[in-house]
Amino acid sequence: MNNVLIVITGTTQGLGKELERVFINNNILTLNRKSKEHTNNLILDLSEKNINLDEFNNIIDKYEKIFFISNASIVKPIKNIKDITNNDLDISIHTNFINQAKIIMKIVQSNKKYSILNITSGAAFTSNAELSLYSSSKAAMHRFIEILKKEEINNPNALYIDNFDPGRMQTEMQKDLMSQKKLNINIENLKTVEEVAKDIYQILGKYINE
């Protein structure tokens, strides 16, 4: 499988970290704000307005198939719109949507065989108070993927394109959300990241091995 590259954003914790583990037998490129030991990691701060994807382009150019898992996201700030700053808006929309959309565009435009799996959220379809930035940015990415799927339906290079909603998981982000929103949910009853990562591996595995 030397011709396949698995690209995953946000692998320092939670689902992203587990995804890196389940795809360990493949060539993996992780994209994170900070360097990681013992891994093929490209430092890329998705919160920045102007990210440089030149090195990313050079890396994917070496492979025949690119599998991209759009996993990185931030839920904070959890506050009312009247209290949101311009910086809050910039960080949320660039992290959760704009910069990962730019990465997807580079992959699609590369004319290589590719798969795109976006970790979406039920928040993309709800109007919960204090979650305007998270919900709006996740909604934008979800719709972006749905349109890409429609546009690429007859492209033989497009092996798989879809949104994947894992539901609530036992993650630190979920704990923060439950705490700040005072949600009466037992986190022990939620899905584990191990379960969700295995589901994603099952979805993409058949395309990796084609």
Contacts in CASP RR format, 6 or more apart in sequence:
PFRMAT RR
TARGET T0000
AUTHOR 0000-0000-0000
METHOD contacts of the structure
MODEL  1
MNNVLIVITGTTQGLGKELERVFINNNILTLNRKSKEHTNNLILDLSEKN
INLDEFNNIIDKYEKIFFISNASIVKPIKNIKDITNNDLDISIHTNFINQ
AKIIMKIVQSNKKYSILNITSGAAFTSNAELSLYSSSKAAMHRFIEILKK
EEINNPNALYIDNFDPGRMQTEMQKDLMSQKKLNINIENLKTVEEVAKDI
YQILGKYINE
1 25 0 8 1.000
1 26 0 8 1.000
1 27 0 8 1.000
1 208 0 8 1.000
1 209 0 8 1.000
2 27 0 8 1.000
3 63 0 8 1.000
3 64 0 8 1.000
3 65 0 8 1.000
4 26 0 8 1.000
4 27 0 8 1.000
4 63 0 8 1.000
4 64 0 8 1.000
4 65 0 8 1.000
4 67 0 8 1.000
4 208 0 8 1.000
5 26 0 8 1.000
5 27 0 8 1.000
5 28 0 8 1.000
5 29 0 8 1.000
5 59 0 8 1.000
5 60 0 8 1.000
5 62 0 8 1.000
5 63 0 8 1.000
5 65 0 8 1.000
5 66 0 8 1.000
5 67 0 8 1.000
6 23 0 8 1.000
6 26 0 8 1.000
6 27 0 8 1.000
6 28 0 8 1.000
6 29 0 8 1.000
6 67 0 8 1.000
6 69 0 8 1.000
6 208 0 8 1.000
7 28 0 8 1.000
7 29 0 8 1.000
7 30 0 8 1.000
7 31 0 8 1.000
7 60 0 8 1.000
7 66 0 8 1.000
7 67 0 8 1.000
7 68 0 8 1.000
7 69 0 8 1.000
7 103 0 8 1.000
7 107 0 8 1.000
8 16 0 8 1.000
8 19 0 8 1.000
8 20 0 8 1.000
8 23 0 8 1.000
8 28 0 8 1.000
8 29 0 8 1.000
8 30 0 8 1.000
8 31 0 8 1.000
8 68 0 8 1.000
8 69 0 8 1.000
8 71 0 8 1.000
9 30 0 8 1.000
9 31 0 8 1.000
9 32 0 8 1.000
9 46 0 8 1.000
9 69 0 8 1.000
9 70 0 8 1.000
9 71 0 8 1.000
9 72 0 8 1.000
9 100 0 8 1.000
9 103 0 8 1.000
10 16 0 8 1.000
10 30 0 8 1.000
10 31 0 8 1.000
10 32 0 8 1.000
10 71 0 8 1.000
10 72 0 8 1.000
11 17 0 8 1.000
11 19 0 8 1.000
11 20 0 8 1.000
11 30 0 8 1.000
11 31 0 8 1.000
11 32 0 8 1.000
11 36 0 8 1.000
11 39 0 8 1.000
11 41 0 8 1.000
11 71 0 8 1.000
12 32 0 8 1.000
12 34 0 8 1.000
12 36 0 8 1.000
13 171 0 8 1.000
13 172 0 8 1.000
14 169 0 8 1.000
14 171 0 8 1.000
14 172 0 8 1.000
14 173 0 8 1.000
14 193 0 8 1.000
15 71 0 8 1.000
15 119 0 8 1.000
15 166 0 8 1.000
15 169 0 8 1.000
15 171 0 8 1.000
15 193 0 8 1.000
15 196 0 8 1.000
15 197 0 8 1.000
16 69 0 8 1.000
16 71 0 8 1.000
16 193 0 8 1.000
16 197 0 8 1.000
17 193 0 8 1.000
18 193 0 8 1.000
18 194 0 8 1.000
18 196 0 8 1.000
18 197 0 8 1.000
19 69 0 8 1.000
19 71 0 8 1.000
19 197 0 8 1.000
19 200 0 8 1.000
19 201 0 8 1.000
20 28 0 8 1.000
20 30 0 8 1.000
20 39 0 8 1.000
21 197 0 8 1.000
22 197 0 8 1.000
22 198 0 8 1.000
22 200 0 8 1.000
22 201 0 8 1.000
23 201 0 8 1.000
26 208 0 8 1.000
27 40 0 8 1.000
27 63 0 8 1.000
28 39 0 8 1.000
28 40 0 8 1.000
29 40 0 8 1.000
29 41 0 8 1.000
29 42 0 8 1.000
29 59 0 8 1.000
29 60 0 8 1.000
30 36 0 8 1.000
30 39 0 8 1.000
30 40 0 8 1.000
30 41 0 8 1.000
30 42 0 8 1.000
31 41 0 8 1.000
31 42 0 8 1.000
31 44 0 8 1.000
31 46 0 8 1.000
31 56 0 8 1.000
31 72 0 8 1.000
31 103 0 8 1.000
32 41 0 8 1.000
32 42 0 8 1.000
32 43 0 8 1.000
32 44 0 8 1.000
32 72 0 8 1.000
33 43 0 8 1.000
33 44 0 8 1.000
33 45 0 8 1.000
33 46 0 8 1.000
33 47 0 8 1.000
34 43 0 8 1.000
35 41 0 8 1.000
35 43 0 8 1.000
42 55 0 8 1.000
42 56 0 8 1.000
42 59 0 8 1.000
44 51 0 8 1.000
44 56 0 8 1.000
44 99 0 8 1.000
45 51 0 8 1.000
46 72 0 8 1.000
46 94 0 8 1.000
46 95 0 8 1.000
46 99 0 8 1.000
46 100 0 8 1.000
47 74 0 8 1.000
47 90 0 8 1.000
47 91 0 8 1.000
47 94 0 8 1.000
47 95 0 8 1.000
47 99 0 8 1.000
48 94 0 8 1.000
48 99 0 8 1.000
49 90 0 8 1.000
49 94 0 8 1.000
51 99 0 8 1.000
51 102 0 8 1.000
53 102 0 8 1.000
53 103 0 8 1.000
53 106 0 8 1.000
56 103 0 8 1.000
56 106 0 8 1.000
57 106 0 8 1.000
57 110 0 8 1.000
60 66 0 8 1.000
60 106 0 8 1.000
60 107 0 8 1.000
60 110 0 8 1.000
60 112 0 8 1.000
61 110 0 8 1.000
63 112 0 8 1.000
64 112 0 8 1.000
64 113 0 8 1.000
65 112 0 8 1.000
65 113 0 8 1.000
65 114 0 8 1.000
65 115 0 8 1.000
65 159 0 8 1.000
65 207 0 8 1.000
65 208 0 8 1.000
66 107 0 8 1.000
66 110 0 8 1.000
66 112 0 8 1.000
66 113 0 8 1.000
66 114 0 8 1.000
66 115 0 8 1.000
67 114 0 8 1.000
67 115 0 8 1.000
67 117 0 8 1.000
67 204 0 8 1.000
67 207 0 8 1.000
67 208 0 8 1.000
68 103 0 8 1.000
68 104 0 8 1.000
68 107 0 8 1.000
68 114 0 8 1.000
68 115 0 8 1.000
68 116 0 8 1.000
68 117 0 8 1.000
69 117 0 8 1.000
69 119 0 8 1.000
69 200 0 8 1.000
69 204 0 8 1.000
70 100 0 8 1.000
70 103 0 8 1.000
70 104 0 8 1.000
70 116 0 8 1.000
70 117 0 8 1.000
70 118 0 8 1.000
70 119 0 8 1.000
70 141 0 8 1.000
71 119 0 8 1.000
72 95 0 8 1.000
72 96 0 8 1.000
72 100 0 8 1.000
73 95 0 8 1.000
73 96 0 8 1.000
73 119 0 8 1.000
73 121 0 8 1.000
73 134 0 8 1.000
73 137 0 8 1.000
73 138 0 8 1.000
73 173 0 8 1.000
74 91 0 8 1.000
74 92 0 8 1.000
74 95 0 8 1.000
74 96 0 8 1.000
74 134 0 8 1.000
74 173 0 8 1.000
75 131 0 8 1.000
75 134 0 8 1.000
75 173 0 8 1.000
75 176 0 8 1.000
75 177 0 8 1.000
76 134 0 8 1.000
76 176 0 8 1.000
77 83 0 8 1.000
77 84 0 8 1.000
77 88 0 8 1.000
77 92 0 8 1.000
77 133 0 8 1.000
78 130 0 8 1.000
78 131 0 8 1.000
78 134 0 8 1.000
78 176 0 8 1.000
78 177 0 8 1.000
78 180 0 8 1.000
78 181 0 8 1.000
79 130 0 8 1.000
80 129 0 8 1.000
80 130 0 8 1.000
80 132 0 8 1.000
81 132 0 8 1.000
84 132 0 8 1.000
84 133 0 8 1.000
88 133 0 8 1.000
89 133 0 8 1.000
92 133 0 8 1.000
92 134 0 8 1.000
92 137 0 8 1.000
93 133 0 8 1.000
93 136 0 8 1.000
93 137 0 8 1.000
93 140 0 8 1.000
95 137 0 8 1.000
96 134 0 8 1.000
96 137 0 8 1.000
96 138 0 8 1.000
96 140 0 8 1.000
96 141 0 8 1.000
97 137 0 8 1.000
97 138 0 8 1.000
97 140 0 8 1.000
97 141 0 8 1.000
97 144 0 8 1.000
100 118 0 8 1.000
100 141 0 8 1.000
101 141 0 8 1.000
101 144 0 8 1.000
104 116 0 8 1.000
104 144 0 8 1.000
104 148 0 8 1.000
107 114 0 8 1.000
107 116 0 8 1.000
108 114 0 8 1.000
108 116 0 8 1.000
108 148 0 8 1.000
108 152 0 8 1.000
108 158 0 8 1.000
111 157 0 8 1.000
112 157 0 8 1.000
113 157 0 8 1.000
113 159 0 8 1.000
114 157 0 8 1.000
114 158 0 8 1.000
114 159 0 8 1.000
115 158 0 8 1.000
115 159 0 8 1.000
115 160 0 8 1.000
115 161 0 8 1.000
115 204 0 8 1.000
115 207 0 8 1.000
116 145 0 8 1.000
116 148 0 8 1.000
116 160 0 8 1.000
116 161 0 8 1.000
116 162 0 8 1.000
117 160 0 8 1.000
117 162 0 8 1.000
117 163 0 8 1.000
117 164 0 8 1.000
117 200 0 8 1.000
117 203 0 8 1.000
117 204 0 8 1.000
118 141 0 8 1.000
118 142 0 8 1.000
118 145 0 8 1.000
118 162 0 8 1.000
118 163 0 8 1.000
118 164 0 8 1.000
119 164 0 8 1.000
119 165 0 8 1.000
119 166 0 8 1.000
120 138 0 8 1.000
120 141 0 8 1.000
120 142 0 8 1.000
120 145 0 8 1.000
120 163 0 8 1.000
120 164 0 8 1.000
120 165 0 8 1.000
121 134 0 8 1.000
121 138 0 8 1.000
121 165 0 8 1.000
121 167 0 8 1.000
122 138 0 8 1.000
122 165 0 8 1.000
122 167 0 8 1.000
123 131 0 8 1.000
123 134 0 8 1.000
123 135 0 8 1.000
123 138 0 8 1.000
124 135 0 8 1.000
124 138 0 8 1.000
124 139 0 8 1.000
124 141 0 8 1.000
124 142 0 8 1.000
125 139 0 8 1.000
126 135 0 8 1.000
127 135 0 8 1.000
128 135 0 8 1.000
128 181 0 8 1.000
130 180 0 8 1.000
130 181 0 8 1.000
131 181 0 8 1.000
142 163 0 8 1.000
145 161 0 8 1.000
145 162 0 8 1.000
145 163 0 8 1.000
146 163 0 8 1.000
148 161 0 8 1.000
149 161 0 8 1.000
149 162 0 8 1.000
152 158 0 8 1.000
152 161 0 8 1.000
159 207 0 8 1.000
159 210 0 8 1.000
160 203 0 8 1.000
160 204 0 8 1.000
160 207 0 8 1.000
164 199 0 8 1.000
164 200 0 8 1.000
164 203 0 8 1.000
166 191 0 8 1.000
166 196 0 8 1.000
166 199 0 8 1.000
167 190 0 8 1.000
167 191 0 8 1.000
167 196 0 8 1.000
168 174 0 8 1.000
168 185 0 8 1.000
168 190 0 8 1.000
168 191 0 8 1.000
169 190 0 8 1.000
169 191 0 8 1.000
169 192 0 8 1.000
169 193 0 8 1.000
169 196 0 8 1.000
170 187 0 8 1.000
170 188 0 8 1.000
170 190 0 8 1.000
170 191 0 8 1.000
170 192 0 8 1.000
170 193 0 8 1.000
171 193 0 8 1.000
174 187 0 8 1.000
174 190 0 8 1.000
175 187 0 8 1.000
177 183 0 8 1.000
178 185 0 8 1.000
178 187 0 8 1.000
END
